Amino acid sequence: MLVWFGFALWIYQAVRAKPILDARAAAGRTRSPPWTGFACGALIFAYSLGSYLMLEARYGKEARILAQQAYGKNYAYQIRGYSYGRTPNHVFVTLDGYNDHELIKAQVDWKW
C-alpha cells in the first residue's frame, strides 16, 4: 500500500514539474495538474473498498465457520475471493488461513 502511495506521489510530482507545465501551456492547456487520473484512481479505490465490504458482509461469517470446521480453529481466516458454481445458489469462497507459523489456502463451498 505504501509503495503504491509513494508511486502515486512520485507521478504527481512528475506532472507538476516545470517542463511538463510549460509543455501543457504551450499546447494550450491549463497549468493545473490533470485531474482525470486522480478521479479514476478515486473510483478504483471506491470500487475496491465497496467490493471488499460487500464480500465480507455477504459471505464472511458463513465462510469462516465452514473453514474452521474443515481446516481447524487454530487459524484466523481472511476472504480472498469468491465465485458462483454452475448450479443455482452454489457459492465457492477462497480464504487465506494464517497463524504465527503457517499460511494456508482454504476453499469452502455451500448452497444458499
C-alpha positions, 0 to 999 in steps of 0.5 A: 500500500505504501509503495503504491502511495509513494508511486502515486506521489512520485507521478504527481510530482512528475506532472507538476514539474516545470517542463511538463507545465510549460509543455501543457501551456504551450499546447494550450492547456491549463497549468493545473495538474490533470485531474482525470487520473486522480478521479479514476484512481478515486473510483478504483479505490471506491470500487475496491473498498465497496467490493471488499465490504460487500464480500465480507458482509455477504459471505464472511461469517458463513465462510469462516465457520465452514473453514474452521470446521474443515481446516481447524480453529487454530487459524484466523481466516481472511476472504480472498475471493469468491465465485458462483458454481454452475448450479443455482445458489452454489457459492465457492469462497477462497480464504487465506488461513494464517497463524504465527507459523503457517499460511494456508489456502482454504476453499469452502463451498455451500448452497444458499 
